[in-house]
Each structure stands twice: as structure tokens, then as C-alpha cells.
Amino acid sequence: MLVTIDQNAHLLFGNISGSAYLLKITALSSLIGPLTNLRNTGIIQSTIQEMFDIGPDRGVVIYTPVSEDNLATNGMTTRSEIDRLERSDSSNSPS
């Protein structure tokens, strides 16, 4: 996970000043869904409230799906890594 904090960004909710946050989460499409997002939002926002004393009504969480072909690390896309792991599993399992 990569976290970037920009303390110079200004976020205004209505006419009320004070701390607020905009959190963007990018994950594989298979890991983003209505129930998962609802559960994760509750966990994330309660943690932010405990750690920074910023209530859930002062924050926005945005979930952005990305396909396995558009996420890469270590010189390989996630799709390539999944394919490699599937080939490895099939070659290790008895026929």
C-alpha cells in the first residue's frame, strides 16, 4: 500500500472549516464490490476517526477499479503473474 499525505491541500465541506480527507483507493476489479466497499469504508473511517479525530462525515472514500492488465510491478502485470501462478499450480498438481 502506498499512502501520500498532502497537508497543503485544502478541502472544504460546506461552510465548515477544519480537518477533512479525500481517500482514493485503487485496487483490482475483483477486490472492489458493494459489500466489500461498505465493510472497508466502515473500517477505514473508524480508524481515521480514532487516529486523527476526523469524523466520517468529514471524509470521502473513492474506490477505483483497475484491471489485471493495467496494474504492474516487478516487470510484470498482475494478469501475467496470475497466469504464471496458474501454470505453476497445474504443473504441480497430479493428473
C-alpha positions, 0 to 999 in steps of 0.5 A: 500500500502506498499512502501520500499525505498532502497537508497543503491541500485544502478541502472544504465541506460546506461552510465548515472549516477544519480537518477533512480527507479525500481517500482514493483507493485503487485496487483490482476489479475483483477486490472492489464490490458493494459489500466489500466497499461498505465493510472497508469504508466502515473500517477505514473511517473508524480508524481515521476517526480514532487516529486523527479525530476526523469524523466520517462525515468529514471524509470521502472514500473513492474506490477505483477499479483497475484491471489485471492488465493495467496494474504492474510491478516487478516487470510484470502485470498482475494478469501475467503473474496470475497466469504464471501462478496458474501454470505453476499450480497445474504443473504441480498438481497430479493428473 
